[in-house]
Amino acid sequence: MFKRIRDLSMGEKCRVAFLKLYFSGANLLVLDEPANYFDVETKEKVEQALQGFTGAFVVVSHDRYLIRKLATRLLFLGQDSVLFLYEGSWQEYEEEQNRKLQEPDNPEAADEVR
């Protein structure tokens, strides 16, 4: 099937754009909400492709499932506009935050949990 890009749906355009970037030879991909227009099958293929990507990638997403699958470092923007880097996965971050909540001698723990 041959279609002009302008005749594609938004999801199809996003797939084309992702494939174009992925196979461009770039060693850094910056993806803003990469799964917004993808169906479940395409989303899974994108996750697999990113897991096998040899370069680096930055994903901006609210999709915690995607973050859990892909992230090895987390960057948070706090309410005071200060960036916080966490060296670890989403699961590790959640576990650490839960441990902090359990510490009775840490009054700042509640402020740090997001």
C-alpha distances in whole Angstrom, upper triangle without the diagonal:
4,7,10,12,15,12,12,14,17,16,13,15,17,15,14,18,19,17,18,22,22,21,23,26,28,31,31,28,30,28,29,28,25,24,24,21,20,20,22,20,18,22,23,21,22,26,25,24,27,29,28,28,31,32,33,31,33,31,32,32,34,32,35,33,31,34,36,33,33,36,38,40,40,41,43,44,47,49,51,48,49,46,47,45,45,45,43,41,40,42,45,45,46,48,50,50,51,54,55,56,58,60,63,65,61,62,59,56,55,55,52,50,47
4,7,9,12,10,10,14,16,16,12,13,16,15,13,16,18,17,17,20,21,20,21,25,27,30,30,27,28,27,28,27,24,24,24,21,20,21,24,22,20,23,25,22,23,26,26,24,27,30,29,28,31,31,32,31,32,31,32,32,34,32,35,34,31,34,36,34,33,36,39,40,40,41,42,43,46,48,50,47,48,45,46,45,45,45,43,41,41,43,46,46,46,49,51,51,52,55,56,56,58,61,64,65,62,62,59,56,55,54,52,50,47
4,6,8,6,7,11,13,14,11,11,14,14,12,15,17,16,16,20,21,20,21,25,26,29,29,26,27,25,26,25,23,22,22,19,19,20,23,22,19,22,24,22,22,26,26,24,27,30,29,28,31,31,32,30,31,29,30,30,32,31,34,32,30,33,35,33,32,35,38,39,39,39,40,41,44,45,47,44,45,43,44,43,44,44,43,40,40,42,45,44,45,48,49,49,51,54,54,54,57,59,62,63,60,60,57,55,54,52,50,48,45
4,5,5,7,11,13,14,11,10,14,14,11,13,17,16,15,18,20,20,20,24,25,28,28,25,25,24,24,24,22,22,22,19,19,21,24,23,20,23,26,23,23,26,27,25,27,30,30,28,31,30,31,29,29,28,29,29,31,30,34,33,30,33,35,33,32,35,38,38,38,38,39,39,43,44,46,42,44,42,43,42,43,43,42,40,40,42,45,44,45,48,49,49,51,53,54,54,57,59,62,63,59,59,56,54,53,51,49,48,44
4,5,5,9,10,11,9,7,10,11,9,10,13,13,13,15,18,18,18,22,22,25,25,22,22,20,21,21,19,19,19,16,17,19,22,21,18,20,23,21,20,24,25,22,24,27,27,25,28,27,28,25,26,25,25,25,28,27,30,30,27,29,32,30,29,31,34,35,34,34,35,36,39,40,42,39,40,38,39,38,39,39,39,37,36,39,41,41,41,44,46,45,47,50,50,51,53,55,58,59,56,55,52,50,49,48,46,44,41
4,6,8,9,12,10,8,12,13,12,13,16,17,16,18,21,21,21,25,25,28,27,24,23,21,21,21,20,20,19,16,18,20,23,23,20,22,25,24,22,26,27,25,26,30,30,28,31,30,30,27,27,26,26,26,28,28,31,31,28,31,34,32,31,33,36,36,36,35,36,36,39,40,41,38,40,38,40,39,40,41,40,38,37,40,43,42,42,46,47,46,48,51,51,51,54,56,59,60,56,56,52,51,49,48,46,44,41
4,7,9,12,9,9,13,14,12,14,17,18,17,20,22,23,23,27,27,30,29,26,26,23,23,23,21,20,19,16,17,19,22,22,19,22,25,23,23,26,28,26,27,31,31,29,32,32,32,29,29,27,27,27,29,28,32,31,29,31,34,32,32,34,37,38,37,37,38,38,41,41,43,41,42,40,42,41,42,43,42,39,38,41,43,43,43,46,48,47,49,52,52,52,55,57,59,61,57,57,54,52,50,49,47,45,42
4,7,8,6,6,10,10,10,12,14,15,15,18,19,20,21,25,25,28,26,23,23,20,20,19,17,17,16,12,13,15,19,18,16,18,21,20,19,22,24,22,24,27,27,26,29,29,29,26,26,24,25,24,26,25,28,27,25,28,31,29,28,31,34,35,34,34,35,35,38,39,41,38,40,38,39,38,39,39,38,36,35,37,40,39,40,43,44,44,45,48,49,49,51,54,56,57,54,54,51,49,47,46,44,42,39
4,5,5,6,9,10,11,12,14,15,16,18,20,21,22,26,26,28,26,23,22,19,18,17,16,15,13,9,11,12,16,16,14,16,19,18,18,21,23,22,23,26,27,26,29,29,28,25,25,23,23,22,23,22,25,25,23,26,28,27,27,29,32,33,32,32,32,33,36,36,39,36,38,36,37,36,37,38,36,34,32,35,38,37,37,40,42,41,42,45,46,46,48,51,53,55,51,51,48,46,44,43,42,40,36
4,5,5,6,9,10,10,12,14,15,16,18,20,21,24,23,26,24,20,19,16,15,14,12,12,10,7,9,12,15,16,13,14,18,17,16,19,21,20,21,24,25,24,27,26,26,22,22,19,19,18,19,19,23,22,20,23,26,24,24,26,29,30,28,28,29,29,32,33,35,32,34,32,33,33,33,34,33,31,29,32,35,34,34,37,39,38,39,42,43,43,45,48,50,51,48,48,45,43,41,40,38,36,33
4,5,5,6,9,10,11,12,14,15,16,18,20,23,22,24,22,19,18,15,14,13,11,9,8,5,6,8,12,12,9,11,14,14,13,16,18,17,18,21,22,22,25,24,24,21,21,18,18,17,18,17,20,19,17,20,23,21,21,23,27,28,27,27,28,29,32,33,35,33,34,32,33,32,32,32,31,28,27,29,32,32,32,35,37,36,37,40,41,41,44,46,49,50,47,46,44,41,40,39,37,35,31
4,5,5,6,9,10,11,12,14,15,17,18,21,22,24,23,19,19,16,16,15,13,12,12,8,8,10,14,13,10,12,15,14,13,17,18,17,18,22,22,21,25,24,24,22,22,20,20,20,21,20,23,22,20,23,25,23,23,25,29,30,29,30,31,31,34,36,38,35,36,34,35,34,34,34,33,30,30,32,35,34,35,38,39,39,40,43,44,44,47,49,52,53,50,50,47,44,43,42,40,38,35
4,5,5,6,9,10,10,12,14,16,16,20,20,22,21,17,17,15,15,14,12,12,12,9,10,13,16,16,13,14,17,16,14,18,19,18,18,22,22,21,24,23,23,20,20,19,19,19,21,20,24,23,20,23,26,24,23,25,28,29,28,28,29,30,33,34,36,33,35,32,33,32,33,34,33,30,30,32,35,34,35,38,39,39,40,43,44,44,47,49,52,53,49,49,46,44,43,41,39,38,34
4,5,5,6,9,10,11,12,14,15,18,18,20,18,14,14,11,11,11,8,9,9,7,8,11,14,14,10,11,14,13,11,14,16,15,15,19,19,18,21,20,20,17,17,15,15,15,18,17,20,20,17,19,22,20,19,21,24,25,24,25,26,26,30,31,33,30,31,29,30,29,29,30,29,27,26,29,31,30,31,34,35,35,37,40,40,40,43,45,48,49,46,45,42,40,39,38,36,34,31
4,5,5,6,8,10,10,12,14,17,17,19,18,15,15,12,14,13,10,10,11,9,8,10,13,12,8,10,12,10,9,13,14,12,14,17,17,16,20,19,19,17,18,16,17,17,19,18,21,19,17,19,22,19,19,21,24,25,25,26,27,29,32,34,36,33,34,31,31,30,30,30,29,26,26,28,31,31,31,34,36,36,37,40,41,41,44,46,49,50,47,47,44,42,41,40,37,35,32
4,6,5,6,9,10,11,12,15,16,18,18,15,16,14,15,15,12,13,14,12,11,14,16,15,12,13,16,13,12,16,16,14,15,19,19,17,20,20,20,18,19,18,19,20,22,21,24,23,20,22,25,22,21,24,26,27,27,28,30,30,34,36,38,34,35,32,33,32,32,32,31,29,29,31,34,34,34,37,39,39,40,43,44,44,47,49,52,53,49,50,46,44,44,42,40,38,35
4,6,5,6,9,10,10,14,13,16,15,12,12,11,12,13,10,12,13,12,12,15,18,17,13,14,16,14,12,15,17,14,14,18,18,16,19,17,18,15,16,15,17,17,20,20,23,22,19,21,24,22,20,22,24,25,25,25,27,27,31,33,34,31,32,29,30,29,30,30,29,27,27,30,32,32,33,36,37,37,39,41,42,42,45,47,50,50,47,47,44,42,41,40,37,36,33
4,5,5,6,9,10,12,12,14,13,10,11,9,11,12,8,10,12,11,11,14,16,15,11,11,13,11,8,12,13,10,11,14,14,13,15,15,15,12,14,13,15,15,19,17,20,19,16,18,20,18,16,18,21,22,22,23,25,26,29,32,33,30,30,27,28,26,27,27,26,24,24,27,29,29,30,33,34,34,36,38,39,40,42,44,47,48,44,45,42,39,39,38,35,34,31
4,5,5,6,8,11,12,14,14,11,13,12,15,15,12,13,15,14,13,15,17,15,11,13,14,11,9,13,13,10,11,15,14,12,15,15,16,14,16,16,18,19,22,20,23,21,18,20,22,20,18,20,23,24,25,26,28,29,33,35,37,33,34,31,31,29,29,29,28,26,26,29,31,31,32,35,36,36,38,41,41,42,45,46,50,50,47,48,45,42,42,41,38,37,34
4,6,6,6,9,10,13,13,11,13,13,15,17,14,16,17,16,16,19,20,19,15,16,18,15,13,16,16,13,14,17,16,14,16,15,16,15,17,17,19,20,24,23,25,24,21,22,25,23,20,22,24,25,26,26,29,30,33,36,37,34,34,31,32,30,30,30,29,28,29,31,33,33,34,37,38,38,41,43,43,44,47,48,52,52,49,49,46,44,44,42,39,38,35
4,6,5,8,7,10,10,7,10,10,13,15,12,15,17,16,16,19,20,19,16,16,17,15,12,15,15,12,12,15,14,11,13,12,13,11,13,14,16,18,21,21,23,23,19,20,23,20,18,19,21,22,23,23,25,26,30,33,34,30,30,27,28,26,27,26,26,25,26,29,30,30,32,34,35,35,38,40,40,41,44,45,48,49,45,46,43,41,41,39,36,35,32
4,6,7,7,9,9,8,11,11,14,16,12,15,17,17,16,18,19,18,14,14,15,12,10,12,12,8,9,12,11,8,10,10,11,10,13,14,17,18,22,20,22,21,17,19,21,18,16,18,19,21,22,23,25,27,31,33,35,31,31,28,28,26,26,25,24,23,24,27,28,28,30,33,33,34,36,38,39,40,43,44,47,48,45,45,42,40,40,39,36,35,32
4,6,8,10,12,11,14,14,18,19,16,18,21,20,18,21,22,20,16,17,18,14,13,15,14,11,12,14,12,10,11,11,14,14,16,17,20,22,25,24,26,25,21,22,24,21,19,21,22,24,25,26,29,31,34,37,38,35,34,31,31,29,29,28,28,26,28,30,31,32,34,36,37,38,40,42,42,44,46,48,51,51,48,49,46,44,44,43,39,38,36
4,5,9,10,10,13,14,18,20,17,19,22,21,21,23,24,23,19,20,21,18,15,18,17,14,14,17,15,12,13,12,14,14,16,18,20,23,26,25,27,27,23,24,26,23,21,22,23,24,26,26,29,30,34,36,37,34,33,30,31,29,30,28,28,28,29,32,33,33,35,37,38,39,41,43,43,45,47,48,52,52,48,49,46,44,44,43,40,39,36
4,6,9,10,14,16,19,21,19,21,24,24,23,26,26,24,21,21,22,19,16,18,17,14,14,16,14,10,10,9,12,13,16,18,21,23,27,26,28,27,23,24,26,23,20,21,22,23,25,25,28,30,34,37,37,34,33,30,30,27,28,27,27,26,28,31,32,32,34,36,37,38,40,42,42,44,46,47,51,51,47,48,45,43,44,42,39,38,36
4,6,7,10,13,16,19,17,20,22,23,22,25,26,25,21,21,21,19,16,17,17,14,13,15,14,10,10,7,9,10,13,15,18,21,24,24,26,25,22,22,24,22,18,19,20,20,22,22,25,26,30,33,34,30,29,26,27,24,25,24,24,24,26,29,29,29,32,34,34,35,38,39,39,41,44,45,48,48,44,45,42,40,41,39,36,35,33
4,7,10,13,17,19,17,20,23,24,23,26,26,25,22,21,21,19,16,17,17,14,12,14,12,9,7,4,6,8,11,14,17,20,24,23,24,24,20,20,22,20,17,17,17,17,19,20,23,25,28,32,32,29,27,24,24,21,22,21,21,21,23,26,26,27,29,31,31,32,35,36,37,39,41,42,45,45,42,43,39,38,38,37,33,33,31
4,7,10,13,16,15,18,20,22,21,24,25,24,21,20,20,19,15,16,17,14,11,13,13,10,9,6,5,5,8,11,14,17,20,21,22,22,18,17,20,18,15,15,15,15,16,17,20,21,25,28,28,25,24,21,21,19,20,19,19,19,21,24,25,24,27,29,29,30,33,34,34,36,39,39,42,42,39,40,36,35,35,34,30,30,28
4,6,10,12,11,14,17,18,18,21,21,21,18,16,18,16,13,13,15,12,10,13,13,10,11,8,7,5,6,8,11,14,18,18,19,19,15,15,18,17,13,14,15,15,16,16,19,20,24,27,28,24,24,20,21,19,20,19,20,19,20,23,24,24,26,28,29,29,32,33,34,35,38,39,42,42,39,39,36,34,34,33,30,29,26
4,7,10,9,13,15,16,17,20,21,21,18,16,18,17,14,14,16,14,11,14,16,13,14,11,9,6,5,6,8,11,15,16,17,18,15,14,17,17,13,13,15,14,14,14,16,17,21,23,24,21,21,18,19,17,18,19,19,18,19,22,23,22,24,27,27,27,30,32,32,33,36,37,40,40,37,37,33,32,32,30,27,26,24
4,6,6,9,11,13,13,17,18,18,15,13,15,15,11,12,15,13,11,14,16,13,16,13,11,7,6,5,6,8,12,12,15,15,12,12,16,15,12,13,15,15,14,14,16,17,21,23,24,21,22,19,19,18,19,20,19,18,18,21,23,22,23,26,27,27,29,31,31,32,35,37,39,40,36,37,33,31,31,29,27,26,23
4,5,9,9,12,13,17,18,19,16,14,17,17,13,14,17,16,14,17,19,17,19,17,14,11,8,6,5,6,10,11,14,15,12,12,16,16,14,14,17,16,15,14,15,15,19,21,22,19,20,18,19,18,19,21,20,19,18,21,23,22,23,26,27,26,28,31,31,31,34,36,38,39,35,35,32,30,29,28,25,24,21
4,6,6,9,10,13,14,16,14,11,14,15,12,12,16,16,14,16,19,18,20,19,16,13,10,7,6,5,7,8,11,12,10,11,14,14,13,14,17,17,15,15,15,16,19,21,23,21,22,19,20,19,20,21,20,18,17,20,22,21,21,25,26,25,27,30,30,30,33,35,37,38,35,35,32,30,28,27,25,23,20
4,6,8,8,11,12,14,11,8,12,12,9,10,13,12,11,14,16,15,18,17,15,11,10,7,8,7,10,9,12,12,9,11,14,13,12,14,17,17,16,17,18,19,22,24,27,24,25,22,22,21,21,22,21,19,18,21,23,22,23,26,27,27,29,31,32,32,35,37,40,41,37,37,34,32,31,30,28,26,23
4,6,5,8,9,11,8,6,9,11,8,9,13,13,12,15,17,17,20,19,18,14,14,10,10,9,10,8,11,11,8,11,14,13,13,15,18,19,18,19,20,21,24,26,28,26,27,24,24,23,23,24,22,19,18,20,23,23,23,26,27,27,28,31,32,32,35,37,40,41,38,38,35,33,32,31,28,26,23
4,6,9,10,13,11,9,13,14,12,13,16,16,16,18,21,20,23,22,21,17,16,12,11,9,10,9,13,13,11,14,16,16,16,17,21,21,20,20,20,21,24,25,28,25,27,25,25,25,25,26,25,22,20,22,25,24,24,27,29,28,29,33,33,33,36,38,40,42,38,38,35,33,32,31,29,27,23
4,7,10,12,9,9,13,13,12,14,17,17,17,20,21,21,24,24,22,19,18,15,15,13,14,12,16,15,14,17,19,18,18,20,24,25,23,24,24,25,28,29,31,29,30,28,29,28,28,29,28,25,23,26,29,28,28,31,32,32,33,36,37,36,39,41,44,45,42,42,39,37,35,35,33,30,27
4,6,8,6,6,9,10,9,11,14,14,15,17,19,19,23,22,22,18,18,15,16,14,15,12,16,14,12,16,18,16,17,19,23,24,23,24,25,26,29,30,33,31,32,29,29,28,28,29,27,24,22,24,27,27,27,30,32,31,32,35,36,36,39,41,44,45,42,42,40,37,36,35,33,31,28
4,6,5,6,9,10,11,12,14,15,16,18,20,21,25,25,24,21,21,18,18,16,16,14,16,14,13,17,18,17,18,21,24,26,25,27,27,29,31,33,36,33,34,32,32,31,30,30,28,25,23,25,28,28,28,30,33,32,33,36,37,37,39,42,44,46,43,44,41,38,37,37,35,32,29
4,6,5,6,9,10,11,12,14,15,17,19,20,24,24,24,21,21,18,19,16,16,13,15,12,12,15,16,14,16,19,23,24,24,26,27,28,31,33,36,34,34,32,31,30,28,29,26,23,21,22,26,26,25,28,30,30,30,33,35,35,37,39,42,44,42,42,40,37,35,36,33,30,28
4,5,5,6,9,10,11,12,14,16,17,18,22,23,23,21,22,19,20,18,19,16,17,14,13,17,18,15,17,20,23,25,25,27,29,31,33,35,38,36,36,33,33,31,30,30,27,24,23,24,27,28,27,30,32,32,33,36,37,37,39,42,45,47,44,45,42,39,38,38,36,33,30
4,5,5,6,9,10,10,12,14,15,16,20,21,21,18,19,17,18,16,18,15,17,15,13,16,17,15,15,19,22,24,24,26,27,29,32,34,36,34,34,32,31,30,29,28,26,23,23,24,27,28,28,30,32,32,33,36,37,38,40,42,45,47,44,44,42,39,38,38,35,33,30
4,5,5,6,9,10,11,12,14,15,19,19,19,16,16,14,15,13,14,11,13,11,9,12,14,12,12,15,19,21,21,22,24,26,28,30,33,31,31,28,28,26,25,25,23,20,19,20,24,24,24,26,29,29,30,32,34,34,36,38,41,43,40,41,38,35,34,34,32,29,26
4,5,5,6,9,10,11,13,14,18,19,19,17,18,15,17,15,16,13,14,11,9,13,13,10,11,15,18,20,21,23,25,27,30,32,35,33,33,29,29,27,25,25,22,19,18,19,23,23,23,25,28,28,29,32,33,34,35,38,41,43,40,41,38,35,35,35,32,30,27
4,5,5,6,9,10,11,12,16,17,18,16,17,16,18,17,19,16,17,14,12,15,16,12,13,16,19,22,22,24,26,29,32,34,37,34,34,31,30,28,27,26,24,21,21,22,25,26,26,28,30,31,32,34,36,37,38,41,44,45,43,43,41,38,38,37,35,32,30
4,5,5,6,9,10,10,14,15,15,12,14,12,15,14,16,14,15,13,10,13,14,11,11,14,17,19,19,21,23,25,29,31,33,31,31,27,27,25,24,23,21,19,19,21,23,24,25,27,29,29,31,33,34,35,37,39,42,43,41,41,38,36,35,35,32,30,27
4,5,5,6,9,10,13,14,14,12,13,11,14,13,15,12,13,10,7,10,11,7,7,11,14,16,17,19,21,24,27,30,32,29,29,26,25,22,21,20,18,15,16,17,20,21,21,23,25,26,27,29,31,32,34,36,39,40,37,38,36,33,33,33,29,27,25
4,5,5,6,9,12,14,14,13,15,14,17,17,19,16,16,13,11,13,13,9,9,13,15,18,19,22,24,27,30,33,35,33,32,28,27,25,23,22,20,17,18,19,21,23,24,25,27,28,29,31,33,34,36,38,41,42,40,41,38,35,36,35,32,30,28
4,5,5,6,10,11,12,11,14,13,17,17,19,17,18,16,13,14,15,12,11,14,16,18,20,22,25,27,30,33,35,32,32,28,27,25,24,22,21,19,20,21,23,24,26,27,29,30,32,33,35,36,38,40,43,44,41,42,40,37,37,37,33,32,29
4,5,5,8,9,9,8,10,10,14,14,17,15,16,14,11,12,13,10,8,10,12,15,16,18,21,24,27,30,32,29,28,24,24,21,20,19,17,15,17,19,20,21,23,25,26,27,29,31,32,33,35,37,40,41,38,39,36,34,34,33,30,28,26
4,6,8,10,10,10,12,12,16,16,18,16,16,14,11,12,12,9,7,10,11,14,16,19,22,25,28,31,33,30,29,25,24,21,20,18,16,14,15,17,18,20,21,23,24,26,27,29,30,32,34,35,39,40,37,38,36,33,33,33,30,28,26
4,6,9,11,11,14,15,19,19,22,20,20,18,15,15,16,12,10,13,14,17,19,22,25,28,31,34,35,33,32,28,27,23,22,20,19,17,19,20,22,23,25,26,28,29,31,32,34,35,37,38,42,43,40,42,39,36,37,36,33,32,30
4,6,7,8,12,13,17,18,21,20,20,19,15,16,17,14,11,13,14,16,18,20,23,26,29,32,34,31,30,26,25,22,22,20,19,17,19,21,22,23,26,27,28,30,32,33,34,36,38,39,43,43,40,41,38,36,37,36,32,31,29
4,7,9,13,15,19,21,24,22,23,21,18,18,19,16,13,14,14,16,19,21,24,27,30,34,34,31,30,26,25,22,22,19,19,18,21,23,23,24,27,28,29,31,33,34,35,37,39,40,43,43,40,42,39,37,38,37,33,32,31
4,7,10,13,17,19,22,22,22,21,18,17,19,17,13,14,13,15,17,18,22,24,28,31,32,28,27,23,23,20,20,18,18,18,20,23,23,24,26,28,28,30,32,33,34,36,38,39,42,42,39,40,37,35,36,35,31,31,29
4,7,10,14,16,19,19,19,19,16,15,17,15,11,11,11,11,14,15,18,20,24,27,28,25,23,20,19,16,17,15,15,15,18,20,20,21,23,25,25,26,29,30,31,33,35,36,39,39,36,37,34,32,33,31,28,27,26
4,6,10,12,16,16,16,17,13,12,15,13,10,9,11,11,12,13,16,18,22,25,26,23,22,18,18,15,16,15,15,15,16,19,20,19,22,24,24,25,28,29,30,31,34,35,38,38,35,36,32,30,31,30,26,26,23
4,7,10,13,14,14,16,12,11,14,13,10,9,10,10,10,10,13,14,18,21,22,19,18,15,15,13,14,14,14,14,14,18,19,18,20,23,23,23,26,27,27,29,32,33,36,36,32,33,30,28,28,26,23,23,20
4,6,10,10,11,12,9,8,12,12,9,8,11,11,10,10,12,14,17,20,22,19,19,15,16,14,15,15,15,13,13,17,18,17,19,22,22,22,24,27,27,28,31,32,35,35,32,32,29,27,27,25,23,21,19
4,7,9,11,13,10,9,13,14,12,11,13,12,10,9,10,11,15,17,19,16,17,14,15,14,15,16,16,15,14,17,19,17,18,22,22,21,24,26,26,27,30,31,34,34,31,31,27,26,25,23,21,20,17
4,5,8,10,8,7,11,12,11,11,14,13,11,11,11,13,16,17,20,18,18,16,16,16,16,17,17,14,13,16,18,16,17,20,21,20,22,25,25,25,28,30,33,34,30,30,27,25,24,23,20,19,15
4,6,9,8,8,11,13,13,12,16,15,12,12,12,13,15,16,20,18,19,17,17,17,17,19,17,15,12,15,18,16,15,19,20,19,20,23,23,23,26,28,31,32,29,28,25,23,22,21,19,17,13
4,5,5,6,9,10,11,11,15,15,13,14,14,16,18,20,23,21,22,20,19,18,18,19,17,14,12,14,17,16,15,19,20,19,20,24,24,24,27,29,32,33,30,30,27,25,24,23,21,18,15
4,5,5,6,8,10,10,13,13,12,14,13,16,18,20,23,21,21,19,18,17,15,17,15,11,8,10,13,12,12,15,17,16,17,20,21,21,23,26,28,30,27,27,25,22,21,21,19,16,13
4,5,5,6,9,10,13,15,14,16,17,19,21,23,26,25,25,22,21,19,18,18,15,12,10,11,14,14,13,16,18,18,19,22,23,23,25,28,31,32,30,30,28,25,24,24,22,19,17
4,5,5,6,8,12,13,13,15,16,19,21,23,26,24,24,21,20,18,17,17,15,12,10,12,15,15,15,18,20,20,21,24,25,25,27,30,33,34,31,32,29,26,26,26,23,20,18
4,5,5,5,9,10,9,11,13,16,18,21,23,21,21,18,16,15,13,14,11,8,7,10,12,12,12,15,17,17,18,21,22,22,25,27,30,31,28,29,26,23,23,23,20,17,15
4,6,6,9,11,10,14,15,18,20,23,25,24,23,20,18,16,14,14,11,7,5,7,10,10,11,13,15,15,17,19,20,21,23,25,28,30,27,28,26,23,23,23,20,17,16
4,6,9,12,12,16,17,21,23,26,28,26,26,22,20,18,16,15,12,9,9,10,12,14,14,16,18,19,20,22,24,25,26,28,32,33,31,32,29,26,26,27,24,21,19
4,7,9,10,13,16,19,22,25,27,25,24,20,18,16,14,13,11,8,9,11,13,14,15,17,19,20,21,23,24,26,28,29,33,34,31,32,29,26,27,27,23,21,20
4,6,7,10,13,16,19,22,24,22,20,17,15,12,10,10,8,6,7,10,11,11,13,15,16,17,19,21,21,23,25,27,30,31,28,29,26,23,24,23,20,19,17
4,7,10,13,17,19,23,24,22,20,17,14,11,9,7,5,5,8,10,10,10,13,15,15,16,19,20,21,23,25,26,29,29,27,28,25,23,24,24,20,19,18
4,7,10,14,16,20,21,19,17,13,11,7,6,5,5,6,8,11,10,9,13,14,14,15,18,19,19,21,24,24,28,28,25,26,23,21,22,21,17,17,16
4,6,10,12,16,17,15,14,10,8,6,5,7,7,7,7,11,10,8,11,14,13,13,17,18,18,20,22,23,26,26,23,24,20,18,19,18,14,14,12
4,7,10,13,14,12,10,7,6,5,6,9,10,11,11,14,14,11,14,16,15,15,18,20,19,21,24,24,27,27,23,23,20,18,19,17,14,14,12
4,6,10,11,9,8,6,5,6,8,11,13,13,12,15,15,11,13,16,15,14,17,19,18,19,22,23,25,25,21,21,17,16,16,14,11,11,9
4,7,8,6,6,5,6,9,11,15,16,17,15,18,18,15,16,20,18,16,20,22,20,20,24,24,26,26,22,22,18,17,17,14,12,13,10
4,5,5,5,6,7,11,13,16,18,18,16,19,19,15,16,19,17,15,18,20,18,18,22,22,24,23,20,18,15,15,14,11,9,11,9
4,5,7,9,11,14,16,20,21,22,19,22,22,18,19,22,20,17,20,22,20,20,23,23,25,24,20,19,15,16,14,11,11,12,10
4,5,9,11,15,17,21,23,23,22,24,24,20,21,24,22,19,22,24,21,21,25,25,26,25,21,19,16,17,16,12,12,14,13
4,6,10,13,16,19,21,22,21,24,23,20,21,24,22,20,23,25,22,23,27,27,28,27,23,22,18,19,18,15,14,16,14
4,7,10,13,16,19,20,19,22,21,18,20,22,20,18,22,23,20,22,25,25,26,25,21,20,17,17,17,14,12,15,14
4,7,10,13,15,17,16,20,18,15,18,20,18,17,21,22,20,21,25,24,27,26,22,22,18,18,18,15,13,14,13
4,7,10,12,14,14,17,15,12,15,17,15,14,18,18,17,18,22,21,24,23,19,19,16,15,16,14,11,12,12
4,6,9,11,12,15,13,11,14,16,14,14,18,18,17,19,22,22,25,24,21,21,18,17,18,16,13,14,13
4,6,8,9,11,9,7,11,12,11,11,15,15,15,17,20,20,23,22,19,21,17,16,17,16,12,13,13
4,7,10,12,9,9,12,13,12,14,17,17,17,19,21,21,25,24,21,23,20,18,20,19,16,16,16
4,7,8,6,7,10,11,10,12,15,15,16,19,20,21,24,25,22,24,21,19,20,20,16,16,16
4,5,5,6,9,10,11,12,14,15,17,19,20,22,25,26,23,25,22,19,20,21,17,15,15
4,5,5,6,9,10,11,12,14,15,17,19,20,24,25,22,23,21,18,18,18,15,13,12
4,5,5,6,9,10,11,12,14,15,17,19,22,24,21,23,21,18,18,19,16,14,13
4,5,5,6,9,10,11,12,14,15,17,21,21,19,21,19,16,17,18,15,13,14
4,5,5,6,9,10,11,12,14,16,19,20,17,19,16,13,14,15,11,10,10
4,5,5,6,9,10,11,13,15,18,19,17,18,16,13,13,14,12,9,9
4,5,5,6,9,10,11,13,16,18,16,18,17,13,14,16,13,11,12
4,5,5,6,9,10,11,15,15,13,15,14,10,12,14,11,9,12
4,5,5,6,9,10,13,14,12,13,11,8,9,10,8,6,8
4,5,5,6,9,12,14,12,14,13,9,10,13,11,8,11
4,5,5,7,10,12,10,13,13,9,11,14,12,10,13
4,5,5,9,9,7,9,9,6,8,10,9,8,12
4,6,8,10,8,9,9,6,6,10,9,8,11
4,6,9,9,11,12,9,10,13,13,12,15
4,6,6,9,10,8,10,13,13,13,16
4,6,7,10,9,11,14,14,15,18
4,6,9,9,11,14,14,15,19
4,5,6,8,10,10,12,16
4,6,7,8,10,12,15
4,6,5,7,9,12
4,5,5,6,10
4,6,6,9
4,6,8
4,6
4
